[in-house]
């Protein structure tokens, strides 16, 4: 990553076991939790794919907007999401469609710009763990350069055990620190839900000494305050070094 690292950043990087597992909801809840405790917290979405138009015809990305609203520091969407691509697909494909390249140095500098305005930064990744961002680099290299502890969001549905264990192993193999995981119920009818959660607790603790930061049920309105109610305060204090 061009030798640029930002190990002095405070906060976390939120990744997921797949796309659509609730990374944005959990990221927003973490920002809300920090803000409620008097900390200046800001979100950062380095690469966002998929733009929509609001009632005034202005383009926006929903993930970026969720982070902007949840943060306790007023920041423009362009700073929170420095690389917003039009097409909702894999970032490197969306960038090719837009006729642009994803600038790794600009993403790192963008993180630093956000961090200078906040006590804590919550960075939300795109898709799952290993997402190509260009011909010769991917999201895990960005994560390593930022130097933040990683929070893994596990989408609770059939197949989550395999996806969570593989993702946790992939982080360890790349020298990234998995600081905690959050279970987010995607399928409200998931059979043996509690048994699966217990297995996740046991396996991720045994393999990676990783604590559970919370288990979020299926919510009709997963706003940041509602999601934050299902996160474990003591575990979050440890994550953010607030003990």
Secondary structure by P-SEA (a helix, b strand, c coil): ccccccccccbbbbbcccccccaaaaaaaaaaaaaaaccbbbbbbccccccccccccbbbbaaaaaaaaaccccccccccccccccccccaaaaaaaacccccaaaaaaaaaaaaaaccbbbbbbcccccccccccccaaaaaaaabbbbbbbbccccaaaaaaaaaaaaaaaacccccbbbbbbccccccaaaaaaaaaaaaaaaaccccccccccccccccaaaaaaaccaaaaaaaaccc
